[in-house]
Amino acid sequence: MIPVESESSTKNGIKVIYVAKENILPFLKEKKEEGFDTLLMISGVDYKDHLEVLYHLLSSKNNTRIIVKTKTDGEVDSVTSLWKGADWHERETWDLVGIKFKNHPNLKRILLAEGWVGHPLRKDYPMDKKQYVNLADDGEDTVSFDRGEGY
Amino acid sequence: MMGRIQFPSTGGRGTDMEDKVIEVNFGPQHPSTHGVLRIKVKLDGEIIVDAQPVIGYLHRNAEKLAEMGAYPKGMIYIDRLDYVAALNMELGYVLAVENLMDVQVPERALWIRQMMVELNREASHLIWLGTHGLDMGMLTPFFYCFRERERILRIFDEITGSRLLYNYFAIGGVYSDITPKAIDMIKEWTEDFGTKLEEIQSILGKSYIYVSRTKGVGTLSAEDVLSYGVTGPMQRASGIKRDLRKDSPYLFYDKVNFDVPYRTEGDVYARFLVRIEEMRQSIKIVKQVLEKLPQGDFYNKKYSKPMLVRLKATGESYVPTESPKGEFGIHLIGDGSSIPYRVRIRSPSFANLSSIPTMLKGYKIADLTAAVSSIDPVFGEVDR
């Protein structure tokens, strides 16, 4: 049994479990073997002094769902070895919240262009600074703060 | 019948060219990508070796935008996620906010909501059916489907005042009551839509070309479906009988009778049959709502419009709903102010689309459009 840090629940009664960051991969593996076969989404929340990663799990047979949370300073183990769907969700979390996933096979930005500066869902992201994307015919897209170099 | 080809294969060519794999770019401006999907396809002859979707062309970060204003202001961005089923998107947001704030909603408003989302599900599936037929080289079902969808849009126009993006559900109810004229329009529609649907289904389902191009194409096994987090009609076509309207009922879905159609083949044809049957079930639900619609308020008088922007909330809430594409829900985290701290959107198309590499591997390039359109991706929702 992997130790649980604390438990709470959402307003409509979905169980929320906090796990230490180094235990996240073995804990989710244990949960998968218990019957939580679907990973619905991975999301990240910026709490200014720390970051949190959320895993929404669903057991399609027992029709139960839990939310697993872990506090991190910016890096956590990847769960792509457990669910194939974790690939895109982890890429999105890296792209928008800036949480790195260790051992992810292809941790690149998915929604924004490669080379984008900053992670928009961080609370300190400068909203007034525009970035201009230049879509490349071949290879990587480039991003610039200069209006003339993209759109 | 075409099927998946096991590797290694020479793809029908001589063995001397075996390691010559070419890369072809599909989209993002191709009409059969249903939006701005780009797929990097690796081909061995005409057989797909690898397909990697590239997304993000319609990204405007709806999550950040919704985190910048008061709770009711987020609605207009949520509307624009799945723009062909805007009411289903609104429902996910409204239920999460009401759950977070413990808002009581009058019964009549809940019944109206249930009827509207079912009508919108029909409209969404009709768009899918029409464009799916178009991808398979059939022009006729497209016109039939859009003619039927137009009738639904006129009902929406009568009730909400808009045709595509409604902003109709409000915290504590709906913005306007159903008019008697709208009820007549809906009744008329429920009476003859069943036969129209039969007609549209027979155009596709009785065509030898359509059936042979879709049977056994783009299969996803039940394991893959679970592993990728695929939900909705795609999941039910692969033999997993799950529908949130039955499994964790919200609104009054536990008070109406309907069946959950499912198939076990997991191919494009199974998805076609599941969606058609779902449309039949939706007619049933709409008919029952019209019978059971109670009299009363259509919104909670405590939550008048000027009051809405001052609503504050703490805690978190996630209410899963069954959108036409799959499980849609919004994880809301409130910090005690009138602005949500975190709005996380679970978008079904995003997860469904990520299964493309597994779904396409081993099929021919001609099967690509059939398989991609069977996912029914809407890019407002994938890229958010």
HADDOCK unambig.tbl for C-alpha pairs under 7 A between the chains (distance, minus, plus):
assign (segid A and resid 10 and name CA) (segid B and resid 316 and name CA) 5.25 0.50 0.50
assign (segid A and resid 10 and name CA) (segid B and resid 317 and name CA) 5.02 0.50 0.50
assign (segid A and resid 11 and name CA) (segid B and resid 99 and name CA) 6.58 0.50 0.50
assign (segid A and resid 11 and name CA) (segid B and resid 100 and name CA) 6.18 0.50 0.50
assign (segid A and resid 11 and name CA) (segid B and resid 316 and name CA) 6.26 0.50 0.50
assign (segid A and resid 11 and name CA) (segid B and resid 317 and name CA) 5.33 0.50 0.50
assign (segid A and resid 12 and name CA) (segid B and resid 99 and name CA) 6.83 0.50 0.50
assign (segid A and resid 12 and name CA) (segid B and resid 317 and name CA) 6.48 0.50 0.50
assign (segid A and resid 37 and name CA) (segid B and resid 226 and name CA) 6.30 0.50 0.50
assign (segid A and resid 38 and name CA) (segid B and resid 226 and name CA) 5.25 0.50 0.50
assign (segid A and resid 38 and name CA) (segid B and resid 227 and name CA) 6.23 0.50 0.50
assign (segid A and resid 38 and name CA) (segid B and resid 229 and name CA) 5.48 0.50 0.50
assign (segid A and resid 39 and name CA) (segid B and resid 229 and name CA) 5.67 0.50 0.50
assign (segid A and resid 40 and name CA) (segid B and resid 229 and name CA) 5.55 0.50 0.50
assign (segid A and resid 41 and name CA) (segid B and resid 346 and name CA) 6.56 0.50 0.50
assign (segid A and resid 45 and name CA) (segid B and resid 342 and name CA) 6.96 0.50 0.50
assign (segid A and resid 63 and name CA) (segid B and resid 247 and name CA) 6.96 0.50 0.50
assign (segid A and resid 83 and name CA) (segid B and resid 227 and name CA) 4.90 0.50 0.50
assign (segid A and resid 83 and name CA) (segid B and resid 228 and name CA) 6.54 0.50 0.50
assign (segid A and resid 84 and name CA) (segid B and resid 227 and name CA) 5.39 0.50 0.50
assign (segid A and resid 84 and name CA) (segid B and resid 228 and name CA) 5.29 0.50 0.50
assign (segid A and resid 85 and name CA) (segid B and resid 227 and name CA) 5.96 0.50 0.50
assign (segid A and resid 85 and name CA) (segid B and resid 228 and name CA) 3.83 0.50 0.50
assign (segid A and resid 85 and name CA) (segid B and resid 229 and name CA) 5.94 0.50 0.50
assign (segid A and resid 85 and name CA) (segid B and resid 351 and name CA) 6.75 0.50 0.50
assign (segid A and resid 85 and name CA) (segid B and resid 354 and name CA) 6.78 0.50 0.50
assign (segid A and resid 88 and name CA) (segid B and resid 354 and name CA) 6.86 0.50 0.50
assign (segid A and resid 110 and name CA) (segid B and resid 55 and name CA) 6.67 0.50 0.50
assign (segid A and resid 110 and name CA) (segid B and resid 56 and name CA) 6.53 0.50 0.50
assign (segid A and resid 111 and name CA) (segid B and resid 55 and name CA) 6.17 0.50 0.50
assign (segid A and resid 111 and name CA) (segid B and resid 56 and name CA) 3.94 0.50 0.50
assign (segid A and resid 111 and name CA) (segid B and resid 59 and name CA) 6.33 0.50 0.50
assign (segid A and resid 111 and name CA) (segid B and resid 383 and name CA) 6.54 0.50 0.50
assign (segid A and resid 112 and name CA) (segid B and resid 56 and name CA) 6.16 0.50 0.50
assign (segid A and resid 121 and name CA) (segid B and resid 64 and name CA) 6.13 0.50 0.50
